Every structure is written in structure tokens, then in C-alpha cells.
């Protein structure tokens, strides 16, 4: 019966068992390999290229080292490829509709990627005569079913654009970063509607703000947004 090896140098963990590791049980991270291998996750932040050097050497088994090295090579390749594609798409957006692109960037929480996603998923805001139709297309409201003047249960959860729902949901989370006023707004929404619905309501408010920004061609106004 195989035993779990301790973290190999130069990882910070040097314990023979998770309970005696200075970093605690969370230090042990099992990879999906035929034999369990561990590495201290607190010492490796693979999303950053500078921190990937020497990661493969932290494992004692040659097969695992080769597998990790191959994965890191793929990550490096895709980093370069995706950065190049991102620059190209951004340059195209600035040429095709630079005004709308920069208007979207004026919203806290909407960066380059989210602005591109929203811009190309909407294309043109004029087909939406009312803001209610736009947020419905973004899947940020529930569709009610009516018959003979009676309201029935909600339906049509998959009607609309899933990419816009994702974009505004992400924007709602990023809106709160380094934004004390936005955090106070979320706290008020949580007290009134609960934590489960607060972020959804914030995403809905951001979608409404984006609608009026594109219709009126005016940059985002945080004071007006918080007062609405």
C-alpha cells in the first residue's frame, strides 16, 4: 500500500504527515496521478509566469516532473497566444466602435475583456426600445408565464444571452473591489433581500446602467447609480 510522500524541496512543507506540517492540512494538495503526490500550494502561484520556474522539480518522481513540465509549457504557450488575440480584438473594437468601448470601460468592474464581451454580444442597443427588454435578454429577470390574465410559475430560464448574464455577474463582483461606496450598496441590498439575491440585484442594476450609457452615450456616473 503506497503512502503519501511529503512535499519535496524546495517547498516550504517538510512534514511527513499533514497533521505535522507547519502550514496545516491545507498544505497537502493531491494531483490526479496514479500515485498521490503533494506540493505546498501556498508556495506556488501558477497563474503568474514568474512563479512557475522550478515547479516540476518540487516533485521527486521523474514521470510527474515530465507531466508538470508539459502542462507548464502549454500554459506558457496559451498565455502568449491569448495575449496576442486579446490585443488584436481590442484594436478591432477600437476601430469599429471605440466610443461605445470606452463608455463601457467607464463602469467600475468592467475591464477590457468584459467590455469586449458586452460590446460584441449586444452589437447594437437600438433593437431594445425599453430597458426591461434588455435586462430580460441578459437573463437578469425571471420570465413569468401568463394565461387568461392569470400569472403562473416562472419559466424560460434559458431564454436570452448566457454570455451577457456571465459578463454582468462578473462585473458585479469586480464592481466591489476597491469601491467602498459599492460595498455599502451591497450591504444594504443584503439586509433587504439577503446575500443570495444581493449580487444578482447588483448585476441587474449594472445592466440597466449599461443600457442607458449606450442609449444616451454618456459615461458612467457613480453618484447617480447609487441614488437610483
FENBELHU-V457513 format. One record per residue. N is the residue number from 1. RES is the residue in one small letter. PHI is phi in degrees with one decimal (NA if undefined). D_CENTER is the distance of its C-alpha to the mean C-alpha in Angstrom with 1 decimal. Layout:
[[N;RES;PHI;D_CENTER] [N;RES;PHI;D_CENTER]]
This chain:
[[1;x;NA;41.1] [2;x;-76.8;38.5] [3;x;-108.6;37.2] [4;x;-79.6;33.9] [5;x;-73.7;34.5] [6;x;-75.3;33.5] [7;x;-58.2;30.9] [8;x;-84.4;32.6] [9;x;-59.5;33.3] [10;x;-98.2;31.9] [11;x;-63.8;29.2] [12;x;-71.7;29.8] [13;x;-79.7;30.6] [14;x;-135.4;34.2] [15;x;-87.7;35.0] [16;x;-86.3;36.7] [17;x;-148.9;34.9] [18;x;-58.3;31.7] [19;x;-69.6;33.7] [20;x;-100.7;35.3] [21;x;-71.4;32.4] [22;x;-64.7;32.0] [23;x;-86.6;28.2] [24;x;88.7;28.6] [25;x;-59.5;27.7] [26;x;-67.2;24.0] [27;x;-67.4;25.3] [28;x;-86.4;26.1] [29;x;-130.6;23.5] [30;x;-93.3;25.0] [31;x;-89.7;24.2] [32;x;-82.5;25.2] [33;x;-125.9;28.4] [34;x;-53.7;32.0] [35;x;-118.9;32.7] [36;x;-68.3;30.4] [37;x;-128.8;29.4] [38;x;-128.7;27.6] [39;x;-151.6;26.0] [40;x;-72.9;25.0] [41;x;-66.2;21.1] [42;x;-72.6;21.6] [43;x;-96.1;23.5] [44;x;-130.3;21.0] [45;x;-122.2;17.6] [46;x;-62.5;17.3] [47;x;-60.3;14.3] [48;x;-99.6;16.9] [49;x;-59.7;19.8] [50;x;-64.9;22.4] [51;x;-94.6;21.8] [52;x;-90.1;22.4] [53;x;-65.7;26.1] [54;x;80.3;28.3] [55;x;-65.9;25.8] [56;x;-61.7;27.9] [57;x;-72.9;31.0] [58;x;-75.9;29.8] [59;x;-103.1;30.8] [60;x;-86.0;34.5] [61;x;-92.8;34.6] [62;x;-57.8;35.0] [63;x;-63.6;33.4] [64;x;-68.9;30.2] [65;x;-59.4;30.4] [66;x;-64.8;30.7] [67;x;-64.7;27.8] [68;x;-65.2;25.4] [69;x;-62.7;26.8] [70;x;-65.9;26.2] [71;x;-63.2;22.5] [72;x;-67.3;22.1] [73;x;-65.0;24.0] [74;x;-65.7;21.7] [75;x;-62.1;18.6] [76;x;-61.4;20.7] [77;x;-64.3;21.7] [78;x;-69.6;18.3] [79;x;-58.5;17.1] [80;x;-65.0;20.2] [81;x;-63.7;19.9] [82;x;-67.4;16.3] [83;x;-63.8;17.2] [84;x;-65.8;20.3] [85;x;-66.0;18.7] [86;x;-62.9;16.3] [87;x;-64.5;19.4] [88;x;-65.6;21.4] [89;x;-64.6;19.1] [90;x;-63.6;18.7] [91;x;-64.5;22.5] [92;x;-66.8;23.1] [93;x;-64.3;21.1] [94;x;-66.4;23.1] [95;x;-78.3;26.3] [96;x;-82.2;25.7] [97;x;-153.3;24.3] [98;x;-65.6;23.7] [99;x;-64.7;24.6] [100;x;-64.9;21.8] [101;x;-61.6;19.3] [102;x;-74.5;20.3] [103;x;-64.9;20.6] [104;x;-65.2;16.9] [105;x;-67.4;16.2] [106;x;-75.6;18.4] [107;x;-84.3;16.0] [108;x;-59.7;14.4] [109;x;99.6;10.6] [110;x;-103.7;10.9] [111;x;-92.6;11.1] [112;x;-65.0;12.6] [113;x;-67.4;10.2] [114;x;-66.3;9.3] [115;x;-63.3;13.0] [116;x;-64.9;14.1] [117;x;-61.6;12.3] [118;x;-64.7;13.8] [119;x;-61.0;17.0] [120;x;-83.6;17.8] [121;x;-80.8;16.9] [122;x;-84.9;19.2] [123;x;66.8;21.8] [124;x;-143.2;24.2] [125;x;-82.8;24.0] [126;x;-63.1;27.8] [127;x;-64.8;27.8] [128;x;-107.7;26.3] [129;x;-68.4;29.3] [130;x;-127.0;27.8] [131;x;-66.4;24.5] [132;x;-62.2;24.8] [133;x;-70.1;24.8] [134;x;-68.0;21.7] [135;x;-67.1;19.6] [136;x;-67.2;21.2] [137;x;-64.2;20.1] [138;x;-82.1;16.5] [139;x;62.4;17.1] [140;x;-108.3;16.8] [141;x;-135.2;20.4] [142;x;-86.3;22.5] [143;x;-88.0;25.3] [144;x;-91.7;28.7] [145;x;-110.3;31.6] [146;x;-123.3;35.0] [147;x;-155.6;38.5] [148;x;55.4;41.8] [149;x;79.0;40.3] [150;x;-109.1;38.7] [151;x;-92.5;35.1] [152;x;-114.9;33.8] [153;x;-62.9;30.6] [154;x;-70.1;27.3] [155;x;-148.8;26.4] [156;x;70.3;24.5] [157;x;-65.3;21.0] [158;x;-100.4;20.2] [159;x;-81.5;21.8] [160;x;116.9;19.7] [161;x;-104.6;16.8] [162;x;-68.3;13.9] [163;x;-70.4;11.8] [164;x;-70.3;12.5] [165;x;-60.5;11.7] [166;x;-63.3;8.1] [167;x;-62.3;8.0] [168;x;-74.2;9.8] [169;x;-66.4;8.1] [170;x;-66.7;4.9] [171;x;-62.1;8.0] [172;x;-63.8;9.8] [173;x;-69.9;8.0] [174;x;-70.0;8.2] [175;x;-59.7;11.6] [176;x;-81.4;13.0] [177;x;-69.9;12.8] [178;x;52.8;16.4] [179;x;-134.0;17.3] [180;x;-58.6;20.1] [181;x;-66.1;21.1] [182;x;-66.9;17.7] [183;x;-67.2;17.9] [184;x;-66.4;21.4] [185;x;-62.7;20.4] [186;x;-63.1;18.0] [187;x;-61.7;20.9] [188;x;-65.3;23.3] [189;x;-65.9;21.2] [190;x;-66.6;21.0] [191;x;-66.4;24.7] [192;x;-88.1;25.5] [193;x;-117.3;23.2] [194;x;94.9;21.8] [195;x;-65.9;18.5] [196;x;-63.1;17.5] [197;x;-99.1;17.9] [198;x;-61.1;17.1] [199;x;-66.2;13.4] [200;x;-64.1;14.3] [201;x;-66.0;17.2] [202;x;-64.4;15.2] [203;x;-62.3;13.0] [204;x;-62.9;16.4] [205;x;-64.4;17.9] [206;x;-65.6;15.5] [207;x;-63.9;16.2] [208;x;-62.7;19.9] [209;x;-62.8;19.7] [210;x;-63.5;18.3] [211;x;-58.4;21.1] [212;x;-72.0;23.8] [213;x;-61.8;22.5] [214;x;-74.8;23.0] [215;x;-71.8;26.2] [216;x;-95.0;27.8] [217;x;58.2;26.4] [218;x;-126.8;25.9] [219;x;-68.2;23.3] [220;x;-65.9;21.2] [221;x;-118.5;23.5] [222;x;-64.7;21.9] [223;x;-62.5;25.3] [224;x;-66.5;25.8] [225;x;-64.9;22.3] [226;x;-71.3;23.0] [227;x;-81.2;26.5] [228;x;-71.5;25.6]]
